[in-house]
C-alpha cells in the first residue's frame, strides 16, 4: 500500500494496487472518492480536505510520501 499526501491540495490518497490500470472514479461522500479498477476492486481512496477529517500526524508510515507544498 502507498500513502500520498499533497499538502498544497490537502489531498490524501491511499493506493492499494500499484499496477497501472484504467479506473472509474466513484464519489461515495462529499470528500471521498474511490478508484475502482479491474473486477470492480477498489484500487485507491482519495480524501479531499484531508486535514479537516483526519489527524495526519497519526498516519502509519507505510510507503508514505508527502509531496512538498509549493511555497
C-alpha positions in Angstrom: 0.0 0.0 0.0 1.2 3.5 -0.7 0.0 6.7 1.1 0.5 10.0 -0.6 -0.4 13.4 0.8 -0.4 16.6 -1.2 -0.1 19.5 1.3 -1.0 22.2 -1.3 -4.2 20.5 -2.3 -4.8 18.9 1.2 -5.4 15.6 -0.6 -4.7 12.2 0.9 -4.5 9.2 -1.4 -4.3 5.5 -0.4 -3.2 3.2 -3.3 -3.8 -0.5 -2.8 -2.8 -1.9 -6.2 0.4 -0.5 -7.8 -0.4 -1.8 -11.3 -1.3 0.8 -13.9 -4.9 0.3 -15.0 -7.9 2.1 -16.1 -10.1 3.1 -13.1 -13.6 4.6 -12.6 -14.0 7.3 -10.0 -17.0 6.8 -7.7 -17.7 9.6 -5.2 -19.1 8.0 -2.1 -19.2 11.0 0.2 -18.7 14.8 -0.2 -14.9 14.5 0.2 -14.3 10.8 -0.5 -13.7 9.3 -4.0 -13.0 5.6 -4.7 -10.9 4.5 -7.7 -12.4 1.2 -8.9 -10.4 -1.0 -11.3 -10.5 -4.4 -12.8 -13.0 -6.9 -11.4 -14.7 -4.0 -9.6 -12.0 -3.9 -6.9 -11.1 -0.7 -5.0 -7.6 0.4 -6.2 -7.4 3.6 -4.3 -9.2 6.0 -1.9 -8.9 9.8 -2.3 -9.8 12.0 0.6 -10.3 15.7 -0.2 -9.7 18.3 2.5 -7.9 15.6 4.4 -6.7 17.7 7.3 -10.3 18.6 8.1 -11.2 14.9 8.5 -8.1 13.2 9.9 -5.2 13.8 12.2 -2.5 13.4 9.6 0.3 13.2 12.2 -1.0 9.7 13.1 -0.8 8.1 9.7 1.2 4.9 9.7 4.4 5.3 7.7 3.6 2.7 5.0 5.4 3.8 1.9 4.4 7.3 3.0 5.2 10.1 0.6 4.4 13.7 1.4 4.6 16.0 -1.6 6.1 19.3 -0.6 3.9 22.4 -0.8 4.9 24.9 -3.5 5.7 27.9 -1.3 
